[in-house]
Amino acid sequence: DDIIEEEDDIIEEAAADSGATGDGDDEEEEEEEDDGIPLIESLGIKEVHELKWYIIQCVAGKEMPTLQKILKVVPKTPGATKDIRKIVVPTRKSGTSVGKTVKLDDAVIYPAYIFMNMKLTNLAYDAVSRTPGVGSWVGDAKGYEMQRVKDRTGRLVLKRRKVFSRGLTVPRPLTDDEIQGFNLLKKKGKKVSEEDEAASNFDIGTMVRVVKGNWKGDVGAVRLVRDGKIVVRFWSYGNQADIYLDPRHVVELTGAELAAGYETPVATTQEEVDEATGKKQRR
């Protein structure tokens, strides 16, 4: 079976387009020298020959490039692919603005997480763990490490060594409740939430009135669309404030309201929004 199964709701079709990474991470990386001891054995981790869901971690924002690397590296280990059923990076369609353009774009739901449905065997664990970009497995810390040392005959053997840090991590399979919570078994369905769809309908600079929530009745201008939310700028007594709002809680002003004297301000930048909303200190 293919490592990636085609399920539109939760699996990004990264394998179909090698250009999807877009991060310049395609350079060849040096492989570690093989000393003959399987990685899973050297860590003192027991094999699991049943299909379970596991989580591996990577750098946030590098989920798809790391998935691409796994697809490239795993087949190089003979027999490893048969122990891996699915690799999943859950995504959703998110209303996002780039400059003055607002569009629905793919957004990773769980940053830095890649989900693996696999058997935790020597071959599969070794192939995935040695993939450039794979950080660690989500699991239980044991407080010790396994060291490769030479015995008196010069043969490599394994020796347990206590450490003051977390030590090695034994991958922990997800429970049934966690699998449901992450929607890993979800089949085809609605890909765009009402919130994201509503956010994508606003243009940058559009004058809107708030009809629900703490800012009800106030009028402002759409400054930014991000992750299904809109940033609206309000003016009061010479001050201004940029507020994140649910796009379903605002309506566009009518022509008559605009004719009454409301003006559309110029577009803003993400840095200005972060400063106005307190996410970043003003310079």
C-alpha positions, 0 to 999 in steps of 0.5 A: 500500500502507498504510505499516503492514502488519498483522503481529502479531509485530512491528508495533504497530497504532498507526494503528488507535487515535489514542488509543494515544499517551497522551502528550499529543503531539497538538498541532499543530506548526509546519511548516518554511518550504520554500525549494524545495531537497529536504532529501536534496539539501541534505544531499548524500545520494544517493537509493536507489531500492531497498527497504532497511531503515533505522533512525530514532531518537527519544526512548526511550518515544516510539516509538509517538507518533512513529510516529503522527506519521509516519503523519500527516505523510508523507501530506501529501507527495504521492508519499512514501507510495509509497516507504515499505513498512513502519514497524515498532516491534518489541514483545513481551508483557511481564509487568509489575506496576502496584501489586499488579496483574500483567499482560501488557503491550506493551513496545518491544524496541528503545527509541528505534528505529523501523525503516523499509522504504523507498526513500531518495528525496527525497520519503520522506526529506524527509517522514520527517525533517521529522516532529516527534519524529524525531531522526536516522537511524542511519548514517555520519557525514561530518564536514561539513554542507551550508549553504543560501547565496545567490549573487550573484544572490540564488539559493539554492545549496548549499555544503559546510562542514566541522565539528568534530562528526560532521556530517550522517549518511548513512542506512545500510541494514541488512545481511541479518544485521542484518535477521535479528538484529532479526527484521524478517522474522519472521512470525506466531508465539508472542508471549509468551515462557516467561519473560514468561508465567511472570512474569505468574502471580505476584501481588505479595506471594506467598511463593516458594522459589528452586529454581535459581541462586545463591539456591537454597533461599532463601525470599522475597516477590515485590515487583515484576514488570518486563520478564519478571523478578520482584523477590524480597525476602529477609531475613537476620540483620535485613537485606533484599535485593531480587533480580531473578530468572528467574520460572521459577527460583522456585515458590510456597510451599505452604499447609503451608509458609506455615502454618509461619510465613512471613508475606507483607510489604506491597507496595513501590514501584519507588523502594524496589526501585531503592534496595534493588537499588543502581540508585538511591542511598538518600536 
